[in-house]
Amino acid sequence: MMLYPPVADLVDKIGSRYQLVNLVARRARTISAQAEERQIPLEKKAVSTAIDEVYSGKLSIK
């Protein structure tokens, strides 16, 4: 099974797998909390949304 986006591309954008996992997990928790607070159902999983944000460049480490 092929993963999209490739993990290697994500790691290149962030710097290390450890930072990538922490960044995506933190953002996914924020997305989930905001959706629950507003009582809005998510169209796709919060982790997938966070990964897409990293891949598109919307989310990065400062």
CHARMM internal coordinates of N, CA and C (Angstrom, degrees):
IC EDIT
DIST 1 N 1 CA 1.4445
DIST 1 CA 1 C 1.5302
ANGL 1 N 1 CA 1 C 108.96
DIST 1 C 2 N 1.3021
ANGL 1 CA 1 C 2 N 115.74
DIHE 1 N 1 CA 1 C 2 N 131.71
DIST 2 N 2 CA 1.4577
ANGL 1 C 2 N 2 CA 122.06
DIHE 1 CA 1 C 2 N 2 CA -179.40
DIST 2 CA 2 C 1.5192
ANGL 2 N 2 CA 2 C 109.67
DIHE 1 C 2 N 2 CA 2 C -93.44
DIST 2 C 3 N 1.3094
ANGL 2 CA 2 C 3 N 116.23
DIHE 2 N 2 CA 2 C 3 N 130.92
DIST 3 N 3 CA 1.4519
ANGL 2 C 3 N 3 CA 121.09
DIHE 2 CA 2 C 3 N 3 CA 178.07
DIST 3 CA 3 C 1.5220
ANGL 3 N 3 CA 3 C 109.38
DIHE 2 C 3 N 3 CA 3 C -92.17
DIST 3 C 4 N 1.3104
ANGL 3 CA 3 C 4 N 114.85
DIHE 3 N 3 CA 3 C 4 N 139.31
DIST 4 N 4 CA 1.4513
ANGL 3 C 4 N 4 CA 119.05
DIHE 3 CA 3 C 4 N 4 CA 175.17
DIST 4 CA 4 C 1.5102
ANGL 4 N 4 CA 4 C 108.45
DIHE 3 C 4 N 4 CA 4 C -129.24
DIST 4 C 5 N 1.2595
ANGL 4 CA 4 C 5 N 120.60
DIHE 4 N 4 CA 4 C 5 N 128.83
DIST 5 N 5 CA 1.4544
ANGL 4 C 5 N 5 CA 127.75
DIHE 4 CA 4 C 5 N 5 CA -3.21
DIST 5 CA 5 C 1.5201
ANGL 5 N 5 CA 5 C 111.19
DIHE 4 C 5 N 5 CA 5 C -76.06
DIST 5 C 6 N 1.3152
ANGL 5 CA 5 C 6 N 117.08
DIHE 5 N 5 CA 5 C 6 N 156.63
DIST 6 N 6 CA 1.4662
ANGL 5 C 6 N 6 CA 119.86
DIHE 5 CA 5 C 6 N 6 CA -179.38
DIST 6 CA 6 C 1.5326
ANGL 6 N 6 CA 6 C 111.56
DIHE 5 C 6 N 6 CA 6 C -61.31
DIST 6 C 7 N 1.3090
ANGL 6 CA 6 C 7 N 115.88
DIHE 6 N 6 CA 6 C 7 N 138.31
DIST 7 N 7 CA 1.4585
ANGL 6 C 7 N 7 CA 121.46
DIHE 6 CA 6 C 7 N 7 CA -178.54
DIST 7 CA 7 C 1.5285
ANGL 7 N 7 CA 7 C 110.63
DIHE 6 C 7 N 7 CA 7 C -59.86
DIST 7 C 8 N 1.3138
ANGL 7 CA 7 C 8 N 117.00
DIHE 7 N 7 CA 7 C 8 N -37.37
DIST 8 N 8 CA 1.4682
ANGL 7 C 8 N 8 CA 120.26
DIHE 7 CA 7 C 8 N 8 CA -179.94
DIST 8 CA 8 C 1.5272
ANGL 8 N 8 CA 8 C 111.17
DIHE 7 C 8 N 8 CA 8 C -60.06
DIST 8 C 9 N 1.3136
ANGL 8 CA 8 C 9 N 117.78
DIHE 8 N 8 CA 8 C 9 N -38.89
DIST 9 N 9 CA 1.4629
ANGL 8 C 9 N 9 CA 121.27
DIHE 8 CA 8 C 9 N 9 CA 178.08
DIST 9 CA 9 C 1.5244
ANGL 9 N 9 CA 9 C 110.91
DIHE 8 C 9 N 9 CA 9 C -65.35
DIST 9 C 10 N 1.3324
ANGL 9 CA 9 C 10 N 116.70
DIHE 9 N 9 CA 9 C 10 N -40.85
DIST 10 N 10 CA 1.4570
ANGL 9 C 10 N 10 CA 120.81
DIHE 9 CA 9 C 10 N 10 CA 178.89
DIST 10 CA 10 C 1.5260
ANGL 10 N 10 CA 10 C 111.12
DIHE 9 C 10 N 10 CA 10 C -65.65
DIST 10 C 11 N 1.3331
ANGL 10 CA 10 C 11 N 116.05
DIHE 10 N 10 CA 10 C 11 N -42.66
DIST 11 N 11 CA 1.4661
ANGL 10 C 11 N 11 CA 120.18
DIHE 10 CA 10 C 11 N 11 CA 179.33
DIST 11 CA 11 C 1.5317
ANGL 11 N 11 CA 11 C 110.05
DIHE 10 C 11 N 11 CA 11 C -63.36
DIST 11 C 12 N 1.3192
ANGL 11 CA 11 C 12 N 117.48
DIHE 11 N 11 CA 11 C 12 N -38.60
DIST 12 N 12 CA 1.4667
ANGL 11 C 12 N 12 CA 120.96
DIHE 11 CA 11 C 12 N 12 CA 178.04
DIST 12 CA 12 C 1.5286
ANGL 12 N 12 CA 12 C 111.33
DIHE 11 C 12 N 12 CA 12 C -61.20
DIST 12 C 13 N 1.3158
ANGL 12 CA 12 C 13 N 117.15
DIHE 12 N 12 CA 12 C 13 N -37.06
DIST 13 N 13 CA 1.4672
ANGL 12 C 13 N 13 CA 121.53
DIHE 12 CA 12 C 13 N 13 CA -179.58
DIST 13 CA 13 C 1.5182
ANGL 13 N 13 CA 13 C 112.32
DIHE 12 C 13 N 13 CA 13 C -71.50
DIST 13 C 14 N 1.3404
ANGL 13 CA 13 C 14 N 117.72
DIHE 13 N 13 CA 13 C 14 N -33.39
DIST 14 N 14 CA 1.4622
ANGL 13 C 14 N 14 CA 122.06
DIHE 13 CA 13 C 14 N 14 CA -173.41
DIST 14 CA 14 C 1.5181
ANGL 14 N 14 CA 14 C 112.63
DIHE 13 C 14 N 14 CA 14 C -99.58
DIST 14 C 15 N 1.3093
ANGL 14 CA 14 C 15 N 118.73
DIHE 14 N 14 CA 14 C 15 N -39.56
DIST 15 N 15 CA 1.4565
ANGL 14 C 15 N 15 CA 120.13
DIHE 14 CA 14 C 15 N 15 CA 178.51
DIST 15 CA 15 C 1.5115
ANGL 15 N 15 CA 15 C 113.62
DIHE 14 C 15 N 15 CA 15 C 126.56
DIST 15 C 16 N 1.3325
ANGL 15 CA 15 C 16 N 117.79
DIHE 15 N 15 CA 15 C 16 N -43.22
DIST 16 N 16 CA 1.4584
ANGL 15 C 16 N 16 CA 120.18
DIHE 15 CA 15 C 16 N 16 CA 178.38
DIST 16 CA 16 C 1.5226
ANGL 16 N 16 CA 16 C 109.46
DIHE 15 C 16 N 16 CA 16 C -152.32
DIST 16 C 17 N 1.3245
ANGL 16 CA 16 C 17 N 115.31
DIHE 16 N 16 CA 16 C 17 N 159.15
DIST 17 N 17 CA 1.4652
ANGL 16 C 17 N 17 CA 119.83
DIHE 16 CA 16 C 17 N 17 CA 178.71
DIST 17 CA 17 C 1.5255
ANGL 17 N 17 CA 17 C 111.47
DIHE 16 C 17 N 17 CA 17 C -63.38
DIST 17 C 18 N 1.3251
ANGL 17 CA 17 C 18 N 115.66
DIHE 17 N 17 CA 17 C 18 N -37.99
DIST 18 N 18 CA 1.4613
ANGL 17 C 18 N 18 CA 120.49
DIHE 17 CA 17 C 18 N 18 CA -179.68
DIST 18 CA 18 C 1.5273
ANGL 18 N 18 CA 18 C 110.26
DIHE 17 C 18 N 18 CA 18 C -60.83
DIST 18 C 19 N 1.3145
ANGL 18 CA 18 C 19 N 117.81
DIHE 18 N 18 CA 18 C 19 N -47.92
DIST 19 N 19 CA 1.4579
ANGL 18 C 19 N 19 CA 121.16
DIHE 18 CA 18 C 19 N 19 CA 179.30
DIST 19 CA 19 C 1.5242
ANGL 19 N 19 CA 19 C 111.14
DIHE 18 C 19 N 19 CA 19 C -65.54
DIST 19 C 20 N 1.3197
ANGL 19 CA 19 C 20 N 116.83
DIHE 19 N 19 CA 19 C 20 N -37.52
DIST 20 N 20 CA 1.4589
ANGL 19 C 20 N 20 CA 121.05
DIHE 19 CA 19 C 20 N 20 CA 178.43
DIST 20 CA 20 C 1.5247
ANGL 20 N 20 CA 20 C 111.05
DIHE 19 C 20 N 20 CA 20 C -61.43
DIST 20 C 21 N 1.3237
ANGL 20 CA 20 C 21 N 116.88
DIHE 20 N 20 CA 20 C 21 N -48.35
DIST 21 N 21 CA 1.4621
ANGL 20 C 21 N 21 CA 121.20
DIHE 20 CA 20 C 21 N 21 CA -179.20
DIST 21 CA 21 C 1.5248
ANGL 21 N 21 CA 21 C 110.61
DIHE 20 C 21 N 21 CA 21 C -62.19
DIST 21 C 22 N 1.3305
ANGL 21 CA 21 C 22 N 117.10
DIHE 21 N 21 CA 21 C 22 N -44.23
DIST 22 N 22 CA 1.4620
ANGL 21 C 22 N 22 CA 120.28
DIHE 21 CA 21 C 22 N 22 CA 179.84
DIST 22 CA 22 C 1.5181
ANGL 22 N 22 CA 22 C 111.89
DIHE 21 C 22 N 22 CA 22 C -64.40
DIST 22 C 23 N 1.3196
ANGL 22 CA 22 C 23 N 117.15
DIHE 22 N 22 CA 22 C 23 N -43.32
DIST 23 N 23 CA 1.4562
ANGL 22 C 23 N 23 CA 121.50
DIHE 22 CA 22 C 23 N 23 CA -179.53
DIST 23 CA 23 C 1.5243
ANGL 23 N 23 CA 23 C 111.39
DIHE 22 C 23 N 23 CA 23 C -63.73
DIST 23 C 24 N 1.3276
ANGL 23 CA 23 C 24 N 116.64
DIHE 23 N 23 CA 23 C 24 N -47.63
DIST 24 N 24 CA 1.4656
ANGL 23 C 24 N 24 CA 120.79
DIHE 23 CA 23 C 24 N 24 CA -179.19
DIST 24 CA 24 C 1.5274
ANGL 24 N 24 CA 24 C 110.86
DIHE 23 C 24 N 24 CA 24 C -65.15
DIST 24 C 25 N 1.3240
ANGL 24 CA 24 C 25 N 117.82
DIHE 24 N 24 CA 24 C 25 N -41.97
DIST 25 N 25 CA 1.4646
ANGL 24 C 25 N 25 CA 120.74
DIHE 24 CA 24 C 25 N 25 CA -179.96
DIST 25 CA 25 C 1.5244
ANGL 25 N 25 CA 25 C 111.24
DIHE 24 C 25 N 25 CA 25 C -63.93
DIST 25 C 26 N 1.3194
ANGL 25 CA 25 C 26 N 116.56
DIHE 25 N 25 CA 25 C 26 N -44.30
DIST 26 N 26 CA 1.4664
ANGL 25 C 26 N 26 CA 120.36
DIHE 25 CA 25 C 26 N 26 CA -179.81
DIST 26 CA 26 C 1.5255
ANGL 26 N 26 CA 26 C 110.84
DIHE 25 C 26 N 26 CA 26 C -62.67
DIST 26 C 27 N 1.3314
ANGL 26 CA 26 C 27 N 116.56
DIHE 26 N 26 CA 26 C 27 N -44.77
DIST 27 N 27 CA 1.4680
ANGL 26 C 27 N 27 CA 120.50
DIHE 26 CA 26 C 27 N 27 CA -179.64
DIST 27 CA 27 C 1.5291
ANGL 27 N 27 CA 27 C 110.92
DIHE 26 C 27 N 27 CA 27 C -67.19
DIST 27 C 28 N 1.3189
ANGL 27 CA 27 C 28 N 117.64
DIHE 27 N 27 CA 27 C 28 N -38.65
DIST 28 N 28 CA 1.4684
ANGL 27 C 28 N 28 CA 120.81
DIHE 27 CA 27 C 28 N 28 CA 179.14
DIST 28 CA 28 C 1.5236
ANGL 28 N 28 CA 28 C 110.80
DIHE 27 C 28 N 28 CA 28 C -63.99
DIST 28 C 29 N 1.3325
ANGL 28 CA 28 C 29 N 117.70
DIHE 28 N 28 CA 28 C 29 N -40.12
DIST 29 N 29 CA 1.4668
ANGL 28 C 29 N 29 CA 120.45
DIHE 28 CA 28 C 29 N 29 CA 176.47
DIST 29 CA 29 C 1.5211
ANGL 29 N 29 CA 29 C 110.98
DIHE 28 C 29 N 29 CA 29 C -62.60
DIST 29 C 30 N 1.3248
ANGL 29 CA 29 C 30 N 117.09
DIHE 29 N 29 CA 29 C 30 N -40.10
DIST 30 N 30 CA 1.4605
ANGL 29 C 30 N 30 CA 121.36
DIHE 29 CA 29 C 30 N 30 CA 178.55
DIST 30 CA 30 C 1.5263
ANGL 30 N 30 CA 30 C 110.76
DIHE 29 C 30 N 30 CA 30 C -64.49
DIST 30 C 31 N 1.3167
ANGL 30 CA 30 C 31 N 117.07
DIHE 30 N 30 CA 30 C 31 N -44.83
DIST 31 N 31 CA 1.4631
ANGL 30 C 31 N 31 CA 121.71
DIHE 30 CA 30 C 31 N 31 CA 178.84
DIST 31 CA 31 C 1.5254
ANGL 31 N 31 CA 31 C 110.21
DIHE 30 C 31 N 31 CA 31 C -60.58
DIST 31 C 32 N 1.3247
ANGL 31 CA 31 C 32 N 117.01
DIHE 31 N 31 CA 31 C 32 N -45.99
DIST 32 N 32 CA 1.4668
ANGL 31 C 32 N 32 CA 121.46
DIHE 31 CA 31 C 32 N 32 CA -179.97
DIST 32 CA 32 C 1.5233
ANGL 32 N 32 CA 32 C 111.65
DIHE 31 C 32 N 32 CA 32 C -63.01
DIST 32 C 33 N 1.3365
ANGL 32 CA 32 C 33 N 116.43
DIHE 32 N 32 CA 32 C 33 N -43.19
DIST 33 N 33 CA 1.4625
ANGL 32 C 33 N 33 CA 120.27
DIHE 32 CA 32 C 33 N 33 CA -179.00
DIST 33 CA 33 C 1.5228
ANGL 33 N 33 CA 33 C 111.14
DIHE 32 C 33 N 33 CA 33 C -65.18
DIST 33 C 34 N 1.3224
ANGL 33 CA 33 C 34 N 117.03
DIHE 33 N 33 CA 33 C 34 N -41.53
DIST 34 N 34 CA 1.4629
ANGL 33 C 34 N 34 CA 120.53
DIHE 33 CA 33 C 34 N 34 CA 179.02
DIST 34 CA 34 C 1.5262
ANGL 34 N 34 CA 34 C 111.28
DIHE 33 C 34 N 34 CA 34 C -64.99
DIST 34 C 35 N 1.3176
ANGL 34 CA 34 C 35 N 116.95
DIHE 34 N 34 CA 34 C 35 N -41.46
DIST 35 N 35 CA 1.4660
ANGL 34 C 35 N 35 CA 120.77
DIHE 34 CA 34 C 35 N 35 CA 179.37
DIST 35 CA 35 C 1.5199
ANGL 35 N 35 CA 35 C 110.76
DIHE 34 C 35 N 35 CA 35 C -65.64
DIST 35 C 36 N 1.3307
ANGL 35 CA 35 C 36 N 116.80
DIHE 35 N 35 CA 35 C 36 N -40.42
DIST 36 N 36 CA 1.4656
ANGL 35 C 36 N 36 CA 120.32
DIHE 35 CA 35 C 36 N 36 CA 179.45
DIST 36 CA 36 C 1.5260
ANGL 36 N 36 CA 36 C 110.57
DIHE 35 C 36 N 36 CA 36 C -68.08
DIST 36 C 37 N 1.3155
ANGL 36 CA 36 C 37 N 116.96
DIHE 36 N 36 CA 36 C 37 N -41.01
DIST 37 N 37 CA 1.4600
ANGL 36 C 37 N 37 CA 121.50
DIHE 36 CA 36 C 37 N 37 CA 179.91
DIST 37 CA 37 C 1.5235
ANGL 37 N 37 CA 37 C 111.46
DIHE 36 C 37 N 37 CA 37 C -62.19
DIST 37 C 38 N 1.3086
ANGL 37 CA 37 C 38 N 115.86
DIHE 37 N 37 CA 37 C 38 N -41.88
DIST 38 N 38 CA 1.4727
ANGL 37 C 38 N 38 CA 121.64
DIHE 37 CA 37 C 38 N 38 CA -179.47
DIST 38 CA 38 C 1.5262
ANGL 38 N 38 CA 38 C 112.51
DIHE 37 C 38 N 38 CA 38 C -86.70
DIST 38 C 39 N 1.3168
ANGL 38 CA 38 C 39 N 116.05
DIHE 38 N 38 CA 38 C 39 N -5.08
DIST 39 N 39 CA 1.4694
ANGL 38 C 39 N 39 CA 123.58
DIHE 38 CA 38 C 39 N 39 CA -178.41
DIST 39 CA 39 C 1.5223
ANGL 39 N 39 CA 39 C 111.17
DIHE 38 C 39 N 39 CA 39 C 56.23
DIST 39 C 40 N 1.3322
ANGL 39 CA 39 C 40 N 114.18
DIHE 39 N 39 CA 39 C 40 N 47.75
DIST 40 N 40 CA 1.4599
ANGL 39 C 40 N 40 CA 121.81
DIHE 39 CA 39 C 40 N 40 CA 178.49
DIST 40 CA 40 C 1.5295
ANGL 40 N 40 CA 40 C 107.86
DIHE 39 C 40 N 40 CA 40 C -110.41
DIST 40 C 41 N 1.3251
ANGL 40 CA 40 C 41 N 118.36
DIHE 40 N 40 CA 40 C 41 N 125.56
DIST 41 N 41 CA 1.4703
ANGL 40 C 41 N 41 CA 119.09
DIHE 40 CA 40 C 41 N 41 CA 176.80
DIST 41 CA 41 C 1.5386
ANGL 41 N 41 CA 41 C 110.32
DIHE 40 C 41 N 41 CA 41 C -71.93
DIST 41 C 42 N 1.3184
ANGL 41 CA 41 C 42 N 115.66
DIHE 41 N 41 CA 41 C 42 N 140.41
DIST 42 N 42 CA 1.4594
ANGL 41 C 42 N 42 CA 120.69
DIHE 41 CA 41 C 42 N 42 CA 179.39
DIST 42 CA 42 C 1.5188
ANGL 42 N 42 CA 42 C 110.07
DIHE 41 C 42 N 42 CA 42 C -83.72
DIST 42 C 43 N 1.3273
ANGL 42 CA 42 C 43 N 116.46
DIHE 42 N 42 CA 42 C 43 N 135.75
DIST 43 N 43 CA 1.4646
ANGL 42 C 43 N 43 CA 120.70
DIHE 42 CA 42 C 43 N 43 CA 178.74
DIST 43 CA 43 C 1.5145
ANGL 43 N 43 CA 43 C 111.36
DIHE 42 C 43 N 43 CA 43 C -74.19
DIST 43 C 44 N 1.3267
ANGL 43 CA 43 C 44 N 116.66
DIHE 43 N 43 CA 43 C 44 N -34.18
DIST 44 N 44 CA 1.4581
ANGL 43 C 44 N 44 CA 120.24
DIHE 43 CA 43 C 44 N 44 CA 175.37
DIST 44 CA 44 C 1.5241
ANGL 44 N 44 CA 44 C 107.96
DIHE 43 C 44 N 44 CA 44 C -138.38
DIST 44 C 45 N 1.3032
ANGL 44 CA 44 C 45 N 115.85
DIHE 44 N 44 CA 44 C 45 N 167.20
DIST 45 N 45 CA 1.4585
ANGL 44 C 45 N 45 CA 120.46
DIHE 44 CA 44 C 45 N 45 CA -174.08
DIST 45 CA 45 C 1.5268
ANGL 45 N 45 CA 45 C 111.36
DIHE 44 C 45 N 45 CA 45 C -62.90
DIST 45 C 46 N 1.3204
ANGL 45 CA 45 C 46 N 114.64
DIHE 45 N 45 CA 45 C 46 N 147.65
DIST 46 N 46 CA 1.4642
ANGL 45 C 46 N 46 CA 120.89
DIHE 45 CA 45 C 46 N 46 CA -177.19
DIST 46 CA 46 C 1.5237
ANGL 46 N 46 CA 46 C 111.43
DIHE 45 C 46 N 46 CA 46 C -62.09
DIST 46 C 47 N 1.3137
ANGL 46 CA 46 C 47 N 117.48
DIHE 46 N 46 CA 46 C 47 N -36.58
DIST 47 N 47 CA 1.4714
ANGL 46 C 47 N 47 CA 120.68
DIHE 46 CA 46 C 47 N 47 CA 179.08
DIST 47 CA 47 C 1.5243
ANGL 47 N 47 CA 47 C 110.12
DIHE 46 C 47 N 47 CA 47 C -64.88
DIST 47 C 48 N 1.3160
ANGL 47 CA 47 C 48 N 117.82
DIHE 47 N 47 CA 47 C 48 N -40.92
DIST 48 N 48 CA 1.4653
ANGL 47 C 48 N 48 CA 120.93
DIHE 47 CA 47 C 48 N 48 CA 178.28
DIST 48 CA 48 C 1.5214
ANGL 48 N 48 CA 48 C 110.94
DIHE 47 C 48 N 48 CA 48 C -63.17
DIST 48 C 49 N 1.3184
ANGL 48 CA 48 C 49 N 116.58
DIHE 48 N 48 CA 48 C 49 N -40.54
DIST 49 N 49 CA 1.4603
ANGL 48 C 49 N 49 CA 120.85
DIHE 48 CA 48 C 49 N 49 CA 178.16
DIST 49 CA 49 C 1.5224
ANGL 49 N 49 CA 49 C 110.46
DIHE 48 C 49 N 49 CA 49 C -63.73
DIST 49 C 50 N 1.3281
ANGL 49 CA 49 C 50 N 117.04
DIHE 49 N 49 CA 49 C 50 N -43.80
DIST 50 N 50 CA 1.4650
ANGL 49 C 50 N 50 CA 121.10
DIHE 49 CA 49 C 50 N 50 CA 179.48
DIST 50 CA 50 C 1.5242
ANGL 50 N 50 CA 50 C 111.19
DIHE 49 C 50 N 50 CA 50 C -63.64
DIST 50 C 51 N 1.3195
ANGL 50 CA 50 C 51 N 117.58
DIHE 50 N 50 CA 50 C 51 N -41.17
DIST 51 N 51 CA 1.4710
ANGL 50 C 51 N 51 CA 121.08
DIHE 50 CA 50 C 51 N 51 CA 178.17
DIST 51 CA 51 C 1.5235
ANGL 51 N 51 CA 51 C 110.37
DIHE 50 C 51 N 51 CA 51 C -63.72
DIST 51 C 52 N 1.3236
ANGL 51 CA 51 C 52 N 116.90
DIHE 51 N 51 CA 51 C 52 N -42.24
DIST 52 N 52 CA 1.4644
ANGL 51 C 52 N 52 CA 120.34
DIHE 51 CA 51 C 52 N 52 CA 177.58
DIST 52 CA 52 C 1.5217
ANGL 52 N 52 CA 52 C 111.12
DIHE 51 C 52 N 52 CA 52 C -61.52
DIST 52 C 53 N 1.3355
ANGL 52 CA 52 C 53 N 117.04
DIHE 52 N 52 CA 52 C 53 N -37.86
DIST 53 N 53 CA 1.4593
ANGL 52 C 53 N 53 CA 120.62
DIHE 52 CA 52 C 53 N 53 CA 178.73
DIST 53 CA 53 C 1.5300
ANGL 53 N 53 CA 53 C 111.09
DIHE 52 C 53 N 53 CA 53 C -65.60
DIST 53 C 54 N 1.3141
ANGL 53 CA 53 C 54 N 117.18
DIHE 53 N 53 CA 53 C 54 N -38.62
DIST 54 N 54 CA 1.4718
ANGL 53 C 54 N 54 CA 120.17
DIHE 53 CA 53 C 54 N 54 CA 177.26
DIST 54 CA 54 C 1.5226
ANGL 54 N 54 CA 54 C 109.29
DIHE 53 C 54 N 54 CA 54 C -65.85
DIST 54 C 55 N 1.3165
ANGL 54 CA 54 C 55 N 117.28
DIHE 54 N 54 CA 54 C 55 N -46.40
DIST 55 N 55 CA 1.4576
ANGL 54 C 55 N 55 CA 121.89
DIHE 54 CA 54 C 55 N 55 CA -176.21
DIST 55 CA 55 C 1.5435
ANGL 55 N 55 CA 55 C 111.25
DIHE 54 C 55 N 55 CA 55 C -63.35
DIST 55 C 56 N 1.3300
ANGL 55 CA 55 C 56 N 116.62
DIHE 55 N 55 CA 55 C 56 N -38.31
DIST 56 N 56 CA 1.4647
ANGL 55 C 56 N 56 CA 120.16
DIHE 55 CA 55 C 56 N 56 CA -178.19
DIST 56 CA 56 C 1.5254
ANGL 56 N 56 CA 56 C 112.40
DIHE 55 C 56 N 56 CA 56 C -81.21
DIST 56 C 57 N 1.3306
ANGL 56 CA 56 C 57 N 117.28
DIHE 56 N 56 CA 56 C 57 N -10.49
DIST 57 N 57 CA 1.4544
ANGL 56 C 57 N 57 CA 119.87
DIHE 56 CA 56 C 57 N 57 CA 178.47
DIST 57 CA 57 C 1.5193
ANGL 57 N 57 CA 57 C 114.24
DIHE 56 C 57 N 57 CA 57 C 94.14
DIST 57 C 58 N 1.3370
ANGL 57 CA 57 C 58 N 118.19
DIHE 57 N 57 CA 57 C 58 N 0.50
DIST 58 N 58 CA 1.4611
ANGL 57 C 58 N 58 CA 121.49
DIHE 57 CA 57 C 58 N 58 CA 179.41
DIST 58 CA 58 C 1.5220
ANGL 58 N 58 CA 58 C 111.71
DIHE 57 C 58 N 58 CA 58 C -72.33
DIST 58 C 59 N 1.3240
ANGL 58 CA 58 C 59 N 117.18
DIHE 58 N 58 CA 58 C 59 N -23.70
DIST 59 N 59 CA 1.4547
ANGL 58 C 59 N 59 CA 122.32
DIHE 58 CA 58 C 59 N 59 CA -176.32
DIST 59 CA 59 C 1.5214
ANGL 59 N 59 CA 59 C 108.92
DIHE 58 C 59 N 59 CA 59 C -126.03
DIST 59 C 60 N 1.3173
ANGL 59 CA 59 C 60 N 116.04
DIHE 59 N 59 CA 59 C 60 N 126.13
DIST 60 N 60 CA 1.4609
ANGL 59 C 60 N 60 CA 120.48
DIHE 59 CA 59 C 60 N 60 CA 178.71
DIST 60 CA 60 C 1.5241
ANGL 60 N 60 CA 60 C 109.43
DIHE 59 C 60 N 60 CA 60 C -150.63
DIST 60 C 61 N 1.3084
ANGL 60 CA 60 C 61 N 115.67
DIHE 60 N 60 CA 60 C 61 N 171.96
DIST 61 N 61 CA 1.4592
ANGL 60 C 61 N 61 CA 121.64
DIHE 60 CA 60 C 61 N 61 CA 178.04
DIST 61 CA 61 C 1.5229
ANGL 61 N 61 CA 61 C 107.55
DIHE 60 C 61 N 61 CA 61 C -91.04
DIST 61 C 62 N 1.3139
ANGL 61 CA 61 C 62 N 115.45
DIHE 61 N 61 CA 61 C 62 N 133.71
DIST 62 N 62 CA 1.4791
ANGL 61 C 62 N 62 CA 120.34
DIHE 61 CA 61 C 62 N 62 CA -179.75
DIST 62 CA 62 C 1.4955
ANGL 62 N 62 CA 62 C 110.99
DIHE 61 C 62 N 62 CA 62 C -83.16
END
COOR INIT
IC SEED 1 N 1 CA 1 C
IC BUILD
